[in-house]
């Protein structure tokens, strides 16, 4: 049933939400060390009935709100805080003041919306039964910040403080319709791993290849074999993407190289295929090199796992969106996205989901909007109260009824 009262309350504090977002946007920070952003969050939430925990591995913060109606379920809401190492070209009045650093993935908006949700829920503390943890996380952009915060015990997991019963996160999409909420059950985002392969041959003169062991044709054969691997050993309905993004060999036109190096990524949508792809890449590269009398060293560096969303969380978000927003506000995505996200570490341990929020400017063609990781990416700030209200209502509803 449509009941926009929480959204009305979020709009009433829109000025504070936007002010925090702009302050964070103007002073972006990279990686695991985001002290300026941390201090802005602490200051914005000062004098509220929150218990704070932080460190030691990152500048991450967890603020805990204990409901005034007694003990009950526990839910976690997450917002990431770090920026990207890229220049900003938006021309905004509050554009980045840090050269070569920009909030181009919307983490400033995520933090501001989580702040808004905390404000809304603190105002409703007396009616809440249970506990809400607000996770302000650095180091999402490749630094495994969520994993480190889990390992530090900030999110629970010990005998005296169990993990939450559910976890939710929101990610803005500037090239999606204004105010639209989207998600899907199962894989939402891919795992993303890196491989480094070195084919070791024996160099020589280009005029006498028979006196050398040329690693370049072998490296090319490995690249071709990866394409066949994807299409013949993996189910097309559970896709795998293997990309060789860099090949390096040789020093001159007439010198056969001693080695050829390949660098690339592996993306999968299931943990099973992730393991299988790792094994197959190592086996193929080594086998092809050996067939030519050479050897191949294969190193695979694991990135983020698959982001798997619980079907119950998707159902809950659809109900909550219907309560808060007019019209068909929730869209179930047909296909996952092959990008990656470290909230996946949380969802490996706790049922929940990540959702997308369309932040294209109202009245514009969202198809033409710059996507995340663009130096011209912008956010319609009138959507920020929508995100704050959505996060708050997800938590409120879960504490009240669980997955029911």
N, C-alpha and C positions, 0 to 999 in steps of 0.2 A: 504494500500500500504506500502510495506516494506521501511522504511526510518530510518536508524540507527543513524542519526546525534546526537540526544540527548544521545543515548547510548555511542557514541564516546566521547561526552563531559564528560559523567560520568566516563568513563575509564581514561580520562585525569586527573581526580582528585582522582583516585582510591587510590593513596598513602595516601592522607589525610583522606579518608573514613576509610581505614584499620588502620591507626595510631590511630584514635579516638576509633575505636572498640577495639583495643588492650589495650589502656590506660584504658578504662572502664572495660574491662575484667579482668585486673590485680588488680583492686580495686573495687570489687563488693560491693554493698550496698543493704540492705534489707528494705522492707516495704515502708512506706510513707516518710521516712527521707533519702534522697539520695543527700546530699549536695556536695559531691565530684563529683558525676556524673553531677549534675546541673552545677557546676562551669566549668567542662570540656566542656560542651555544650556551655555555655555562651562564654567561651574563644575561642572556635573553630569558632563561628559565630560572633565574635566581628568585628566591623567596616563595617558591612553590613547594608543595609537600612531596619532594622527590628525594630518593636515596641515590647517591652517586658512587660509581666505581670506574676506575680507569687503569690503563697500563697492565704490565710493564713493557710489553713488546711494541706497542703503538701509542699514538695519542687518541685512541678510541675511547669513547665514553658510553657508559650504560646508565641511564636514569631509570629508577624503579619507582612506580606508583603503586602503593598498596591500597586497595579499595576500602572504603569505610564501612561496608556492609559485611565484612568478615572474609575468611579464607575461601578460596575457590580455585578455579582454573587459572592458568598463567598463559599470557599471549605476548609475543614479541613483535615489535614494529621496527623496521630498519630504514635508515637513510644514510647514504654514503656521502663523504665530505671532500674527496680529493679531486683535483683538476687534471688537465692534460698538458703535456709539454708542446704547446703550439701557440702561435700568435693569434690575437683576436682582431677581427675585421668587421665588427658589428656597427661601430660608430655610436654605441650607446653612451649615455651620459655617465653611467656607472661601469664602463668597460674596465677590463683588467689594467691595473697599474703595475703589474709584474711582467717585465718583458719576456716573451716566449712562453707564457703560461696563461691558460684560459679554461674556464668552466664551459667546455664544449660538449659535455655529455649530460648536463643537467643536474649534476650532483649538488650544486648550490640550491636548486629548486627542491631536490629531494630532502635536503637538510631542513629547509624552511618549512616544507609541508609537514615533516615529522615534528618540528617545533610546534606548528599549529595544532597538530593532533594532540600533543602533550598538553597544550593550553586547554583545549576543549575537554579532555578527559580529566584533568585536574579539577576543572570547574564542576565535574559530575562525580567527584570522588565519593561523596556520601552514598550514592546509589550503586556504586560498583562493588561487586563481590568477586574477589580474586586479585590478581596482580598483573600489571602491564610493565614490560621492559622496553625502553626506547633505546635502540642501538644506533649510536652515531659513529659511523665506521670510516676510517681512512683506508687508503691503500686498496681500493677496488680495481684500479686500472693496472692490473698485472702484478700487484704486490701481495695478493692473498691475504688482505687485511681481515676478512671474515674468518678465515682459518686460524689466524694468529689470535684473534679475540676469543675464539672457541678454546684454543689451546691454553690461553691465559686463565680460563675459567670465568671470564667476565659474563658469559651468557648462561652460566649454570653447568650442570653436569656432575657435580660432586654430591656426596651423600646429604649434605646440609642444604643444598640448593640445586634441585633437579633442573634439567633443561625445560624450556617452555613446552606447553602442550600444543601450541600452534605458532606459526611465524608468517608474517606478511611483509611485502615490500612493494614499492611503486616506482616505476621508471617512466620519465616523460618521453614523449615522442613528438618532436616538432613537425614532422611530416605525417601527421595523423589528424583526423577531424577534431575540432575544438571540443574539449570536454568528454570525448569518447573514452570509455574504459574497456580494455580488451585483455583477454587471457585465454588459456587453453589448458585442459587436463593433459597430464603426461609431459613429454618433453616440450618445453617452451624455447629453450636456448641450448646450443650444442656444448659439448666439451671442446676444449681447444688446447692442443699439445703441439710442441715443436720437435722437429727432428734435425739432426746434423749428421750427415753421412760423408765420410772421406774414403774415396776409392784410391788405394795405394798401388801405383804402378812403378815404372822405371823410365826415367826421362832419356832423351836422346835427340839426335838431329832429325828434323822433319823430312830430310831426304832419305833417311834410312830407318823407317818405322819398324822394319823387321828386327832391328837390333835394339829396340826399346820395347816397353810394355805400356801402350798408350791408354791412360785411364779415361780419356774423354769419351770415346765410343761406348765404353762400359757404363759410364755415368748416364749417357743418353739412353742406353738400353734399360737402365734402372728406371728412368723417368717414364719411358713408354710402358714398362711392366706395371708401374703403379696405376696407370689408367685402366689397364686390363684387370688388375686386382680389384678395383672398385666396382667394375661392371660385371665381373664374373664370380666373385666370392662373397658379395654382400647383397642382401635383399634390397631391392630398389625402394621398398616401402619403409625401410629403416636406413636412411642414406648415410653414406660416409663421403667426406670430401678430403682428398689428399692433394695438396698444392705444393709443387716445388717452386719456390719464389726466387731462389738465387742459385746460380751455378758459377763456380769460380775455378779457373785452371790456367796454368801457363803464365809465361812472362814475355814472350816475343813471338813473332810470326813463324819463325823457323825452329822453334824449340818444342819438342814434345815434353809435356809436363810430367813431373813425378807423381802428382796427385790431382784429383778433381774433387771438389767439395760441393755438396748439395745441402741447401737449407730450405725448410718448408714447414707446413703445418698439417695437422690431422684434426679433423672435426667430425664428431659422431653424435648421434642422438640417443644412444643407449650405452650403458656401462659394458654390456656384453660385447658390442661391436668395438668399443674403445680398446678393450683388452686384445681382441682378435686383430685389430688393425696394427697395434704395436708389434705383435708377434709376427704378423705377415710382412711388415715393412723390413724388419730385421732379417727375416729368413730370405726374402727376395734379394735384398741388396747383397747380402753375404754370398748367396748361392750364385748369382749372376757374376759377381767378381771372381769367385772361385772357378767358375766355368771357363774363364779367360786367363786363369793362372795368376790372378791377383787376389787382393783381400780388400774388405770394406769394414771400416769401423762405423758403428751405428750408435748414436746416442739419442735417446728420446727424453725430453724434459716435459713432465706433466704440468699442464696449466689447470684451468678450472674444470670441474666435472660438469656433466650434463645437468641443466636446471630442470628438475622434475617437479611438476605441480600436482598436488593432491586433488582429485576430482571433487571432493567435498568442499575444498577451498574455492574452487571455481563456482560451484553452486551457491556458496555463501556470498561471494562477491556479486553475483548476478542479482541475488535478492536484495542486497544492500544498495546496489546501484539503482534498483527500481524504487527503493524507499527514498533515496536522496535526490535523484535527478529526474527531470521530466523526459518523456519520450523513451525510445529504445536506447538506453544509455550504455548497455553492456553488449559487447560483441565477442562471440567465441571464435577465435582464430582457427582457420582450417589447417594452416601449416605452421610449423615451428620456424624459428629464425636461427641461422647458423652462426650468429654471434655468440659470445660467451659472457658469463656473469658470475662473480664469486659468491653471491647469495646462495648459489648451489651448494656450498659447503653446509650452510644452515639447513637447507632442505634435505640433505642426506641424513640428517639426524632428527629433524622435527617436521611433521606434516605441515604443509602450508602452500603458499604460492607467491609468485611475483606477477604483478599486473602492469599494463601499460596505460598511460594517460595521455590522450591527444592534447597537445598544447599549441597547435597552429592558431594563428590570430583569427578571430572570428570575422567572417565576411571575406576571407582571402581563399585562394585556391591552395588547399593544403598539399596537393600533389606537387606543387612547385616550391614548397618550403625547403630550406636547407636541412639536411638530416643531422643527427648527432655526429660529433667529431668533425664538423665543418667549422672553419673560422668565422663563418657568418651565421651560425646557428643561434636562433633567438627563441624566447618563450613568451607566450601570451600570459602575463602575470594574473589575469583574471581567472585563470584555471587553478591557481595555487590553493584557494579555499576549497575547491572541489576535491583536490588531493588530500588536504588536511581532514576534511569531513569524511572522506571515504576510509582513510586509515583509522580514524577515531571510531567510526561506526562498525568497522570490521572487528576491532578489539572489543567494543561494547557488546556487540551481538554475540561474539564467541564466549565472552565471560558469562553471559546470560544463559545461552542455550547450547553451547558447544557446537558440534557439527549438525545439530538438529534443525 
